Amino acid sequence: QVQLVESGGGLVEAGGSLTLTCTASGSGINVEAMGWYRRPLGQERELVALITTNNYKKYADSVKGRFTISRDNDANTVSLQMDSLAPDDTAVYYCLADVEVNGATLTHYWGQGTQVTVSS
């Protein structure tokens, strides 16, 4: 069984910073792409940032220059450094990992979500 454990959400004032971290664990896992999505209240879930095992990164236009994604492949951990936060960044943030378990088909796994609230 694959588990994704997230940490680092919270309440911050506009202009502040937060770092989200997510670790994938489980027996026989091989983690490929990892990333973060978010769901603002009443809206659809949207991509924030993705990173592959060879360090290719993709960002949503709305966060380019403010957010930085990184990963530790050995620890199956992905982090999202969020700077210059704005009220529009308020959302539940979800970790995503594409995982093979014992060589089986690559499957999306999601974390439980962590709330980020930015006050104006």
Residue frames relative to the residue before (quaternion, step in Angstrom):
aa qw qx qy qz dx dy dz
Q 1.0000 0.0000 0.0000 0.0000 0.00 0.00 0.00
V 0.3011 -0.7540 0.5626 0.1561 3.53 -0.98 0.95
Q 0.0723 -0.7808 0.6198 0.0317 3.54 -0.99 0.88
L 0.1330 -0.7419 0.6517 0.0853 3.52 -1.15 0.79
V 0.0731 -0.8012 0.5939 0.0048 3.56 -0.69 1.09
E 0.1700 -0.8055 0.5664 0.0381 3.53 -0.67 1.21
S 0.0368 0.7742 -0.6319 -0.0070 3.54 -1.26 0.45
G 0.6604 0.5794 -0.3657 0.3074 3.52 -1.33 0.21
G 0.4995 0.6477 -0.4516 0.3565 3.61 1.15 -0.02
G 0.2099 0.7912 -0.5625 0.1159 3.54 -1.29 0.03
L 0.5917 -0.5487 0.4614 0.3686 3.50 -1.37 -0.36
V 0.0650 0.7916 -0.6021 0.0822 3.56 -0.87 0.97
E 0.4846 -0.6452 0.4968 0.3194 3.57 -1.17 0.52
A 0.6419 -0.5097 0.3998 0.4102 3.55 -1.23 0.48
G 0.7561 0.3252 -0.2801 0.4941 3.54 -0.95 0.98
G 0.5993 0.5881 -0.3465 0.4183 3.55 1.27 -0.25
S 0.4123 -0.7029 0.5361 0.2206 3.52 -1.37 -0.06
L 0.0147 -0.7519 0.6585 0.0270 3.52 -1.31 0.53
T 0.1841 -0.7514 0.6175 0.1425 3.54 -1.26 0.46
L 0.1816 -0.7624 0.6147 0.0889 3.55 -0.88 1.02
T 0.0779 -0.7877 0.6106 0.0265 3.55 -1.07 0.77
C 0.0396 -0.7880 0.6144 -0.0075 3.56 -1.07 0.79
T 0.0841 -0.7940 0.6016 0.0234 3.55 -0.90 0.96
A 0.2499 -0.7515 0.5965 0.1304 3.54 -0.95 0.98
S 0.0335 0.7984 -0.5999 0.0392 3.56 -0.98 0.84
G 0.3480 0.7127 -0.5621 0.2345 3.52 -1.26 0.48
S 0.5688 -0.6135 0.4345 0.3336 3.54 -1.22 0.47
G 0.8569 0.1578 -0.1090 0.4785 3.57 -0.96 0.87
I 0.4558 0.7150 -0.4373 0.2997 3.60 1.16 0.39
N 0.0961 -0.7216 0.6813 0.0763 3.49 -1.34 0.61
V 0.1885 -0.8226 0.5324 0.0662 3.55 -0.42 1.25
E 0.2114 -0.7681 0.5950 0.1065 3.56 -0.78 1.03
A 0.8315 -0.0254 0.0263 0.5543 3.64 -0.64 -1.01
M 0.0708 -0.7512 0.6541 0.0541 3.52 -1.24 0.64
G 0.1331 0.8170 -0.5536 0.0909 3.55 -1.12 0.47
W 0.4135 -0.6797 0.5553 0.2425 3.48 -1.42 -0.17
Y 0.0881 -0.7326 0.6729 0.0524 3.50 -1.18 0.81
R 0.1284 -0.7822 0.5975 0.1210 3.56 -1.25 0.21
R 0.1758 -0.7608 0.6162 0.1024 3.53 -1.25 0.54
P 0.2356 -0.7567 0.5932 0.1415 3.58 -0.39 1.18
L 0.6568 -0.5298 0.3558 0.4018 3.57 -1.13 0.57
G 0.8462 0.1476 -0.1308 0.4951 3.57 -0.81 1.03
Q 0.6812 0.4632 -0.2902 0.4871 3.60 1.26 0.08
E 0.6258 -0.5278 0.4195 0.3922 3.54 -1.35 0.13
R 0.5525 -0.5745 0.4781 0.3689 3.53 -1.27 0.42
E 0.0810 -0.8136 0.5757 -0.0089 3.58 -0.93 0.93
L 0.5600 -0.5985 0.4603 0.3410 3.52 -1.20 0.61
V 0.2008 -0.7406 0.6278 0.1310 3.55 -1.11 0.78
A 0.7638 -0.2440 0.2051 0.5613 3.58 0.70 -1.09
L 0.1182 -0.7692 0.6251 0.0604 3.54 -1.22 0.68
I 0.0407 -0.7786 0.6249 0.0394 3.56 -1.22 0.51
T 0.2964 -0.7583 0.5561 0.1674 3.56 -0.96 0.90
T 0.6966 -0.4722 0.3291 0.4283 3.56 -1.29 0.13
N 0.7167 0.3928 -0.2606 0.5139 3.62 1.15 -0.49
N 0.6133 -0.6418 0.2996 0.3495 3.53 1.24 0.68
Y 0.3537 0.6741 -0.5546 0.3361 3.61 1.08 0.57
K 0.1136 -0.8120 0.5720 0.0215 3.57 -0.89 0.99
K 0.0761 -0.7655 0.6380 0.0348 3.53 -1.16 0.73
Y 0.0903 -0.8043 0.5871 0.0135 3.55 -0.92 0.97
A 0.4979 -0.5771 0.5418 0.3543 3.53 -1.25 0.45
D 0.5968 -0.5899 0.3986 0.3702 3.57 -1.05 0.73
S 0.6540 0.5621 -0.3116 0.3990 3.57 1.02 -0.82
V 0.7588 0.3604 -0.2077 0.5013 3.61 1.17 -0.41
K 0.4197 0.7164 -0.4712 0.2978 3.61 1.23 -0.12
G 0.7993 0.2597 -0.2218 0.4945 3.55 -0.94 0.96
R 0.7284 0.3777 -0.2369 0.5201 3.60 1.25 -0.24
F 0.7647 0.2893 -0.1501 0.5559 3.59 1.05 -0.79
T 0.0984 -0.7796 0.6163 0.0520 3.56 -1.14 0.69
I 0.1817 -0.7795 0.5928 0.0894 3.55 -0.80 1.05
S 0.0400 0.7794 -0.6236 0.0441 3.55 -1.09 0.75
R 0.1151 -0.8014 0.5824 0.0733 3.56 -1.24 0.31
D 0.2588 -0.6926 0.6485 0.1811 3.47 -1.40 0.39
N 0.3165 -0.7949 0.4849 0.1812 3.56 -0.20 1.27
D 0.6497 0.5306 -0.3283 0.4342 3.59 0.97 -0.78
A 0.7437 0.3821 -0.2030 0.5097 3.57 1.09 -0.72
N 0.3429 -0.7532 0.4863 0.2804 3.61 1.30 -0.08
T 0.4685 0.6653 -0.4302 0.3909 3.52 0.99 0.93
V 0.0997 -0.7645 0.6347 0.0522 3.53 -1.10 0.82
S 0.1240 -0.7886 0.6000 0.0511 3.55 -1.04 0.83
L 0.1485 -0.7573 0.6297 0.0886 3.53 -1.23 0.58
Q 0.1574 -0.7693 0.6161 0.0612 3.54 -0.52 1.23
M 0.0805 -0.8131 0.5765 -0.0069 3.55 -0.61 1.18
D 0.0245 -0.8030 0.5940 -0.0411 3.55 -0.56 1.21
S 0.8156 0.2223 -0.1815 0.5025 3.54 -1.32 0.35
L 0.1129 0.8356 -0.5275 0.1035 3.55 0.92 0.90
A 0.1614 -0.7761 0.6072 0.0544 3.52 -1.16 0.80
P 0.6720 -0.5003 0.3427 0.4250 3.62 -1.16 0.41
D 0.6259 0.5532 -0.3398 0.4321 3.62 1.08 -0.63
D 0.6011 0.5520 -0.3594 0.4526 3.60 1.25 -0.22
T 0.4481 0.6910 -0.4529 0.3415 3.60 1.26 -0.12
A 0.3184 0.7231 -0.5443 0.2818 3.56 -0.70 1.13
V 0.4566 -0.5673 0.5653 0.3874 3.50 -1.38 -0.09
Y 0.2086 -0.7899 0.5709 0.0814 3.57 -0.75 1.09
Y 0.1401 -0.8016 0.5808 0.0210 3.53 -0.88 1.08
C 0.3437 -0.7075 0.5833 0.2030 3.52 -1.03 0.86
L 0.1204 -0.7679 0.6267 0.0558 3.54 -1.12 0.79
A 0.0317 0.7726 -0.6341 -0.0024 3.56 -1.09 0.73
D 0.2733 -0.7168 0.6177 0.1729 3.55 -1.06 0.83
V 0.0076 -0.8511 0.5162 -0.0958 3.54 -0.38 1.28
E 0.2064 -0.7009 0.6660 0.1504 3.50 -1.20 0.77
V 0.1445 -0.7694 0.6166 0.0832 3.58 -0.96 0.87
N 0.8353 -0.1136 0.0193 0.5376 3.55 -0.55 1.24
G 0.7215 -0.4789 0.2373 0.4402 3.56 0.97 0.94
A 0.4650 0.6783 -0.4520 0.3456 3.60 1.22 0.15
T 0.7690 -0.3713 0.2613 0.4499 3.56 -1.36 0.03
L 0.5233 -0.6254 0.4822 0.3203 3.53 -1.10 0.80
T 0.0486 -0.8159 0.5745 -0.0438 3.56 -0.78 1.07
H 0.4427 -0.6610 0.5365 0.2815 3.55 -1.15 0.72
Y 0.0301 -0.7558 0.6533 0.0329 3.55 -1.07 0.80
W 0.2161 -0.7911 0.5664 0.0816 3.55 -1.08 0.85
G 0.4378 -0.6493 0.5513 0.2879 3.52 -1.20 0.59
Q 0.6630 -0.5390 0.3608 0.3738 3.53 -1.34 0.18
G 0.5284 -0.6281 0.4060 0.4018 3.58 1.23 -0.34
T 0.0527 -0.7756 0.6288 0.0177 3.53 -1.12 0.76
Q 0.4102 -0.7388 0.4872 0.2204 3.57 -0.85 1.01
V 0.0645 -0.7419 0.6666 0.0322 3.52 -1.06 0.93
T 0.0182 -0.7944 0.6061 -0.0353 3.55 -0.73 1.11
V 0.1034 -0.7893 0.6048 0.0233 3.55 -0.78 1.10
S 0.2209 -0.7947 0.5557 0.1043 3.56 -0.60 1.16
S 0.4261 -0.7154 0.4969 0.2445 3.56 -1.09 0.72
